[in-house]
Structures are given as structure tokens and as C-alpha cells.
Amino acid sequence: MMTMLRPGYRPPSRFDFGGRLLDKVQTTMMVDSKEQLESKPVYMALDGWSNVYNEPVVCVSVTRSDGDTYLSDTLDTSGNGHTLGIFD
């Protein structure tokens, strides 16, 4: 159907979305976030969970005093196991 509507058009592949396009959007968002957060008081939050592949991940986000929240970083913590020591 796409070929009938726009001959010669090649839609982006899943590799384009997961690679080149995702990298471009991530870079743009990080620059915009930095501008919005510069010289502003923020609150930092950490959260950990497992992704769809059951790999441990930690997410760092910051929230401005006006309530806007920004993703700061995500960390793959595979190989860095921990125990709480509560039941030792």
C-alpha cells in the first residue's frame, strides 16, 4: 500500500529506529534537558528493576521544583549483584 501511495518511498527499518533515529532523538533530548535543568534546584530519584531480558537496571531521574521530571541516566548493573544484609 505504501508503494502505491508513494512510489520509491522506503520506510525506516527497525534497525533505523533502534539505531540512527533513536541516537538522534536521545542526543536532542539530553541537550534540551541540560538547558532546562541548568542552575535549577532538583530532586534526584533512583529506582531499580529488571528489563524484559531479566537484566538488572537502575534508573536515575531528576525532578524540578515545578514538577517536571527528566530521565538522567539508566545503568545496566549486570555483574554487580548485591545483598541487603537484612537476613544475615
N, CA, C and O atoms as CSV, one atom per row, in Angstrom:
chain,resi,resn,atom,element,x,y,z
A,1,MET,N,N,0.832,-1.182,0.000
A,1,MET,CA,C,0.000,0.000,0.000
A,1,MET,C,C,0.885,1.257,0.000
A,1,MET,O,O,0.580,2.226,-0.696
A,2,MET,N,N,1.982,1.245,0.779
A,2,MET,CA,C,2.870,2.406,0.815
A,2,MET,C,C,3.461,2.670,-0.572
A,2,MET,O,O,3.613,3.822,-0.981
A,3,THR,N,N,3.789,1.605,-1.283
A,3,THR,CA,C,4.373,1.760,-2.610
A,3,THR,C,C,3.380,2.408,-3.564
A,3,THR,O,O,3.768,3.209,-4.414
A,4,MET,N,N,2.106,2.069,-3.431
A,4,MET,CA,C,1.079,2.673,-4.287
A,4,MET,C,C,0.922,4.156,-3.972
A,4,MET,O,O,0.771,4.970,-4.884
A,5,LEU,N,N,0.956,4.511,-2.704
A,5,LEU,CA,C,0.761,5.906,-2.317
A,5,LEU,C,C,1.987,6.769,-2.615
A,5,LEU,O,O,1.857,7.908,-3.062
A,6,ARG,N,N,3.165,6.226,-2.366
A,6,ARG,CA,C,4.412,6.972,-2.583
A,6,ARG,C,C,5.453,6.066,-3.221
A,6,ARG,O,O,6.270,5.469,-2.520
A,7,PRO,N,N,5.432,5.961,-4.527
A,7,PRO,CA,C,6.423,5.110,-5.198
A,7,PRO,C,C,7.844,5.571,-4.865
A,7,PRO,O,O,8.139,6.767,-4.865
A,8,GLY,N,N,8.701,4.616,-4.586
A,8,GLY,CA,C,10.086,4.934,-4.273
A,8,GLY,C,C,10.345,5.202,-2.800
A,8,GLY,O,O,11.503,5.289,-2.391
A,9,TYR,N,N,9.290,5.338,-1.985
A,9,TYR,CA,C,9.465,5.592,-0.556
A,9,TYR,C,C,9.899,4.308,0.132
A,9,TYR,O,O,9.300,3.252,-0.075
A,10,ARG,N,N,10.932,4.398,0.945
A,10,ARG,CA,C,11.395,3.264,1.734
A,10,ARG,C,C,11.244,3.622,3.201
A,10,ARG,O,O,11.994,4.459,3.705
A,11,PRO,N,N,10.286,3.006,3.908
A,11,PRO,CA,C,10.099,3.338,5.327
A,11,PRO,C,C,11.304,2.908,6.145
A,11,PRO,O,O,12.018,1.985,5.754
A,12,PRO,N,N,11.545,3.568,7.284
A,12,PRO,CA,C,12.659,3.179,8.141
A,12,PRO,C,C,12.492,1.753,8.652
A,12,PRO,O,O,11.380,1.311,8.944
A,13,SER,N,N,13.599,1.049,8.755
A,13,SER,CA,C,13.564,-0.314,9.280
A,13,SER,C,C,13.629,-0.274,10.802
A,13,SER,O,O,13.825,0.787,11.395
A,14,ARG,N,N,13.466,-1.412,11.418
A,14,ARG,CA,C,13.573,-1.472,12.884
A,14,ARG,C,C,14.998,-1.159,13.323
A,14,ARG,O,O,15.214,-0.670,14.432
A,15,PHE,N,N,15.968,-1.436,12.459
A,15,PHE,CA,C,17.358,-1.099,12.778
A,15,PHE,C,C,17.578,0.413,12.738
A,15,PHE,O,O,18.348,0.959,13.529
A,16,ASP,N,N,16.883,1.093,11.794
A,16,ASP,CA,C,16.956,2.556,11.745
A,16,ASP,C,C,16.369,3.161,13.016
A,16,ASP,O,O,16.948,4.077,13.601
A,17,PHE,N,N,15.209,2.641,13.441
A,17,PHE,CA,C,14.561,3.155,14.645
A,17,PHE,C,C,15.398,2.884,15.886
A,17,PHE,O,O,15.544,3.758,16.742
A,18,GLY,N,N,15.946,1.680,15.988
A,18,GLY,CA,C,16.718,1.307,17.169
A,18,GLY,C,C,18.138,1.824,17.171
A,18,GLY,O,O,18.820,1.723,18.191
A,19,GLY,N,N,18.604,2.368,16.078
A,19,GLY,CA,C,19.976,2.842,15.979
A,19,GLY,C,C,20.048,4.330,15.697
A,19,GLY,O,O,20.027,5.156,16.610
A,20,ARG,N,N,20.133,4.655,14.425
A,20,ARG,CA,C,20.361,6.035,13.988
A,20,ARG,C,C,19.306,7.007,14.512
A,20,ARG,O,O,19.656,8.041,15.082
A,21,LEU,N,N,18.031,6.698,14.331
A,21,LEU,CA,C,16.971,7.620,14.752
A,21,LEU,C,C,16.892,7.747,16.272
A,21,LEU,O,O,16.710,8.846,16.795
A,22,LEU,N,N,17.028,6.639,16.973
A,22,LEU,CA,C,16.995,6.668,18.436
A,22,LEU,C,C,18.164,7.477,18.989
A,22,LEU,O,O,17.989,8.247,19.934
A,23,ASP,N,N,19.349,7.311,18.413
A,23,ASP,CA,C,20.519,8.075,18.852
A,23,ASP,C,C,20.313,9.573,18.640
A,23,ASP,O,O,20.692,10.381,19.487
A,24,LYS,N,N,19.715,9.939,17.513
A,24,LYS,CA,C,19.470,11.354,17.207
A,24,LYS,C,C,18.485,11.968,18.210
A,24,LYS,O,O,18.713,13.069,18.711
A,25,VAL,N,N,17.405,11.261,18.497
A,25,VAL,CA,C,16.409,11.765,19.449
A,25,VAL,C,C,17.005,11.839,20.849
A,25,VAL,O,O,16.754,12.801,21.574
A,26,GLN,N,N,17.794,10.830,21.241
A,26,GLN,CA,C,18.395,10.823,22.573
A,26,GLN,C,C,19.347,12.000,22.750
A,26,GLN,O,O,19.354,12.639,23.802
A,27,THR,N,N,20.146,12.289,21.734
A,27,THR,CA,C,21.067,13.421,21.796
A,27,THR,C,C,20.306,14.734,21.929
A,27,THR,O,O,20.674,15.586,22.737
A,28,THR,N,N,19.255,14.902,21.147
A,28,THR,CA,C,18.434,16.117,21.206
A,28,THR,C,C,17.794,16.284,22.577
A,28,THR,O,O,17.785,17.382,23.132
A,29,MET,N,N,17.256,15.193,23.125
A,29,MET,CA,C,16.595,15.257,24.427
A,29,MET,C,C,17.585,15.569,25.544
A,29,MET,O,O,17.252,16.310,26.469
A,30,MET,N,N,18.787,15.020,25.475
A,30,MET,CA,C,19.784,15.299,26.512
A,30,MET,C,C,20.216,16.763,26.486
A,30,MET,O,O,20.416,17.360,27.544
A,31,VAL,N,N,20.364,17.351,25.302
A,31,VAL,CA,C,20.719,18.771,25.189
A,31,VAL,C,C,19.583,19.635,25.744
A,31,VAL,O,O,19.827,20.575,26.500
A,32,ASP,N,N,18.338,19.314,25.365
A,32,ASP,CA,C,17.186,20.071,25.866
A,32,ASP,C,C,17.062,19.954,27.383
A,32,ASP,O,O,16.792,20.946,28.061
A,33,SER,N,N,17.258,18.750,27.918
A,33,SER,CA,C,17.170,18.541,29.367
A,33,SER,C,C,18.233,19.340,30.097
A,33,SER,O,O,17.958,19.956,31.126
A,34,LYS,N,N,19.442,19.331,29.567
A,34,LYS,CA,C,20.528,20.075,30.208
A,34,LYS,C,C,20.197,21.564,30.276
A,34,LYS,O,O,20.449,22.211,31.292
A,35,GLU,N,N,19.631,22.108,29.197
A,35,GLU,CA,C,19.248,23.525,29.189
A,35,GLU,C,C,18.152,23.811,30.219
A,35,GLU,O,O,18.179,24.845,30.887
A,36,GLN,N,N,17.187,22.891,30.345
A,36,GLN,CA,C,16.078,23.084,31.278
A,36,GLN,C,C,16.515,22.952,32.736
A,36,GLN,O,O,15.906,23.560,33.616
A,37,LEU,N,N,17.563,22.165,33.004
A,37,LEU,CA,C,17.966,21.884,34.380
A,37,LEU,C,C,19.124,22.738,34.876
A,37,LEU,O,O,19.397,22.770,36.076
A,38,GLU,N,N,19.799,23.421,33.983
A,38,GLU,CA,C,20.988,24.169,34.360
A,38,GLU,C,C,20.659,25.250,35.387
A,38,GLU,O,O,19.754,26.059,35.187
A,39,SER,N,N,21.406,25.248,36.482
A,39,SER,CA,C,21.287,26.242,37.569
A,39,SER,C,C,19.920,26.230,38.243
A,39,SER,O,O,19.471,27.256,38.753
A,40,LYS,N,N,19.251,25.071,38.249
A,40,LYS,CA,C,17.942,24.944,38.908
A,40,LYS,C,C,18.058,23.909,40.024
A,40,LYS,O,O,18.774,22.918,39.873
A,41,PRO,N,N,17.363,24.125,41.141
A,41,PRO,CA,C,17.348,23.084,42.176
A,41,PRO,C,C,16.535,21.881,41.689
A,41,PRO,O,O,15.468,22.045,41.097
A,42,VAL,N,N,17.044,20.677,41.942
A,42,VAL,CA,C,16.362,19.461,41.506
A,42,VAL,C,C,16.354,18.441,42.634
A,42,VAL,O,O,17.135,18.526,43.582
A,43,TYR,N,N,15.453,17.476,42.508
A,43,TYR,CA,C,15.375,16.338,43.409
A,43,TYR,C,C,15.758,15.111,42.599
A,43,TYR,O,O,15.263,14.932,41.486
A,44,MET,N,N,16.634,14.259,43.135
A,44,MET,CA,C,17.088,13.081,42.417
A,44,MET,C,C,16.410,11.836,42.982
A,44,MET,O,O,16.231,11.699,44.192
A,45,ALA,N,N,16.037,10.928,42.068
A,45,ALA,CA,C,15.427,9.662,42.470
A,45,ALA,C,C,16.125,8.518,41.753
A,45,ALA,O,O,16.493,8.633,40.584
A,46,LEU,N,N,16.303,7.416,42.466
A,46,LEU,CA,C,16.877,6.190,41.905
A,46,LEU,C,C,15.848,5.081,42.015
A,46,LEU,O,O,15.127,4.989,43.009
A,47,ASP,N,N,15.782,4.240,40.996
A,47,ASP,CA,C,14.878,3.103,41.033
A,47,ASP,C,C,15.544,1.955,40.303
A,47,ASP,O,O,16.247,2.172,39.316
A,48,GLY,N,N,15.335,0.758,40.765
A,48,GLY,CA,C,15.922,-0.412,40.134
A,48,GLY,C,C,14.865,-1.448,39.798
A,48,GLY,O,O,13.876,-1.592,40.517
A,49,TRP,N,N,15.072,-2.163,38.715
A,49,TRP,CA,C,14.170,-3.216,38.286
A,49,TRP,C,C,14.899,-4.103,37.298
A,49,TRP,O,O,16.088,-3.905,37.044
A,50,SER,N,N,14.200,-5.082,36.736
A,50,SER,CA,C,14.754,-5.940,35.684
A,50,SER,C,C,14.067,-5.604,34.372
A,50,SER,O,O,12.861,-5.361,34.342
A,51,ASN,N,N,14.848,-5.590,33.266
A,51,ASN,CA,C,14.250,-5.325,31.963
A,51,ASN,C,C,13.614,-6.600,31.408
A,51,ASN,O,O,13.542,-7.608,32.112
A,52,VAL,N,N,13.152,-6.567,30.155
A,52,VAL,CA,C,12.453,-7.712,29.568
A,52,VAL,C,C,13.350,-8.939,29.433
A,52,VAL,O,O,12.851,-10.052,29.273
A,53,TYR,N,N,14.670,-8.749,29.497
A,53,TYR,CA,C,15.610,-9.866,29.422
A,53,TYR,C,C,16.063,-10.303,30.808
A,53,TYR,O,O,17.013,-11.074,30.938
A,54,ASN,N,N,15.389,-9.815,31.837
A,54,ASN,CA,C,15.682,-10.113,33.239
A,54,ASN,C,C,17.074,-9.630,33.652
A,54,ASN,O,O,17.702,-10.226,34.527
A,55,GLU,N,N,17.556,-8.559,33.029
A,55,GLU,CA,C,18.826,-7.944,33.395
A,55,GLU,C,C,18.547,-6.803,34.366
A,55,GLU,O,O,17.615,-6.027,34.151
A,56,PRO,N,N,19.342,-6.686,35.435
A,56,PRO,CA,C,19.100,-5.621,36.407
A,56,PRO,C,C,19.458,-4.241,35.832
A,56,PRO,O,O,20.496,-4.070,35.192
A,57,VAL,N,N,18.584,-3.273,36.074
A,57,VAL,CA,C,18.751,-1.911,35.565
A,57,VAL,C,C,18.464,-0.924,36.688
A,57,VAL,O,O,17.559,-1.146,37.491
A,58,VAL,N,N,19.220,0.156,36.750
A,58,VAL,CA,C,18.958,1.246,37.687
A,58,VAL,C,C,18.683,2.499,36.864
A,58,VAL,O,O,19.408,2.799,35.916
A,59,CYS,N,N,17.643,3.219,37.227
A,59,CYS,CA,C,17.259,4.440,36.529
A,59,CYS,C,C,17.462,5.621,37.465
A,59,CYS,O,O,17.095,5.565,38.639
A,60,VAL,N,N,18.050,6.692,36.938
A,60,VAL,CA,C,18.258,7.919,37.691
A,60,VAL,C,C,17.430,9.009,37.024
A,60,VAL,O,O,17.580,9.259,35.828
A,61,SER,N,N,16.562,9.655,37.786
A,61,SER,CA,C,15.766,10.757,37.240
A,61,SER,C,C,15.855,11.948,38.185
A,61,SER,O,O,16.124,11.798,39.376
A,62,VAL,N,N,15.625,13.123,37.635
A,62,VAL,CA,C,15.619,14.344,38.438
A,62,VAL,C,C,14.304,15.069,38.200
A,62,VAL,O,O,13.759,15.053,37.096
A,63,THR,N,N,13.804,15.706,39.252
A,63,THR,CA,C,12.556,16.448,39.188
A,63,THR,C,C,12.813,17.874,39.628
A,63,THR,O,O,13.421,18.114,40.671
A,64,ARG,N,N,12.348,18.819,38.829
A,64,ARG,CA,C,12.474,20.233,39.195
A,64,ARG,C,C,11.403,20.582,40.210
A,64,ARG,O,O,10.451,19.827,40.409
A,65,SER,N,N,11.563,21.725,40.848
A,65,SER,CA,C,10.600,22.139,41.870
A,65,SER,C,C,9.217,22.408,41.275
A,65,SER,O,O,8.231,22.398,42.011
A,66,ASP,N,N,9.115,22.649,39.968
A,66,ASP,CA,C,7.804,22.854,39.349
A,66,ASP,C,C,7.123,21.540,38.956
A,66,ASP,O,O,6.011,21.553,38.429
A,67,GLY,N,N,7.796,20.391,39.215
A,67,GLY,CA,C,7.188,19.092,38.976
A,67,GLY,C,C,7.618,18.408,37.691
A,67,GLY,O,O,7.301,17.234,37.501
A,68,ASP,N,N,8.330,19.095,36.796
A,68,ASP,CA,C,8.797,18.461,35.566
A,68,ASP,C,C,9.891,17.452,35.897
A,68,ASP,O,O,10.818,17.757,36.648
A,69,THR,N,N,9.782,16.237,35.328
A,69,THR,CA,C,10.733,15.170,35.603
A,69,THR,C,C,11.523,14.839,34.346
A,69,THR,O,O,10.974,14.815,33.244
A,70,TYR,N,N,12.817,14.583,34.517
A,70,TYR,CA,C,13.715,14.290,33.410
A,70,TYR,C,C,14.499,13.020,33.717
A,70,TYR,O,O,14.983,12.841,34.834
A,71,LEU,N,N,14.625,12.140,32.727
A,71,LEU,CA,C,15.460,10.964,32.860
A,71,LEU,C,C,16.907,11.402,32.749
A,71,LEU,O,O,17.297,12.032,31.767
A,72,SER,N,N,17.696,11.072,33.746
A,72,SER,CA,C,19.098,11.464,33.747
A,72,SER,C,C,19.977,10.370,33.184
A,72,SER,O,O,20.851,10.644,32.362
A,73,ASP,N,N,19.765,9.131,33.610
A,73,ASP,CA,C,20.616,8.036,33.152
A,73,ASP,C,C,19.971,6.710,33.491
A,73,ASP,O,O,19.176,6.621,34.427
A,74,THR,N,N,20.309,5.681,32.736
A,74,THR,CA,C,19.963,4.308,33.085
A,74,THR,C,C,21.257,3.518,33.080
A,74,THR,O,O,22.110,3.707,32.213
A,75,LEU,N,N,21.398,2.639,34.045
A,75,LEU,CA,C,22.632,1.880,34.208
A,75,LEU,C,C,22.336,0.389,34.199
A,75,LEU,O,O,21.467,-0.081,34.933
A,76,ASP,N,N,23.057,-0.354,33.370
A,76,ASP,CA,C,22.969,-1.804,33.378
A,76,ASP,C,C,23.874,-2.282,34.504
A,76,ASP,O,O,25.086,-2.071,34.459
A,77,THR,N,N,23.299,-2.920,35.504
A,77,THR,CA,C,24.076,-3.335,36.675
A,77,THR,C,C,24.379,-4.834,36.667
A,77,THR,O,O,24.640,-5.423,37.716
A,78,SER,N,N,24.344,-5.445,35.492
A,78,SER,CA,C,24.687,-6.873,35.378
A,78,SER,C,C,26.083,-7.106,35.921
A,78,SER,O,O,26.997,-6.325,35.653
A,79,GLY,N,N,26.251,-8.164,36.676
A,79,GLY,CA,C,27.554,-8.499,37.213
A,79,GLY,C,C,27.897,-7.742,38.491
A,79,GLY,O,O,28.961,-7.960,39.070
A,80,ASN,N,N,27.030,-6.877,38.926
A,80,ASN,CA,C,27.245,-6.127,40.158
A,80,ASN,C,C,26.132,-6.431,41.147
A,80,ASN,O,O,25.413,-5.538,41.594
A,81,GLY,N,N,26.005,-7.701,41.477
A,81,GLY,CA,C,24.953,-8.128,42.388
A,81,GLY,C,C,25.121,-7.528,43.777
A,81,GLY,O,O,26.199,-7.062,44.145
A,82,HIS,N,N,24.059,-7.548,44.522
A,82,HIS,CA,C,24.096,-7.012,45.885
A,82,HIS,C,C,23.179,-7.811,46.781
A,82,HIS,O,O,22.263,-8.487,46.313
A,83,THR,N,N,23.431,-7.728,48.049
A,83,THR,CA,C,22.537,-8.296,49.047
A,83,THR,C,C,22.247,-7.204,50.052
A,83,THR,O,O,23.084,-6.338,50.308
A,84,LEU,N,N,21.075,-7.252,50.610
A,84,LEU,CA,C,20.671,-6.233,51.582
A,84,LEU,C,C,21.300,-6.463,52.945
A,84,LEU,O,O,21.490,-5.513,53.704
A,85,GLY,N,N,21.625,-7.704,53.265
A,85,GLY,CA,C,22.217,-7.991,54.558
A,85,GLY,C,C,21.227,-7.983,55.697
A,85,GLY,O,O,21.629,-8.059,56.859
A,86,ILE,N,N,19.954,-7.894,55.401
A,86,ILE,CA,C,18.920,-7.830,56.440
A,86,ILE,C,C,18.790,-9.169,57.169
A,86,ILE,O,O,18.604,-9.209,58.385
A,87,PHE,N,N,18.889,-10.264,56.408
A,87,PHE,CA,C,18.654,-11.580,56.983
A,87,PHE,C,C,19.944,-12.338,57.288
A,87,PHE,O,O,19.900,-13.537,57.563
A,88,ASP,N,N,21.080,-11.664,57.246
A,88,ASP,CA,C,22.373,-12.329,57.530
A,88,ASP,C,C,22.534,-12.599,59.003
A,88,ASP,O,O,23.553,-13.149,59.421
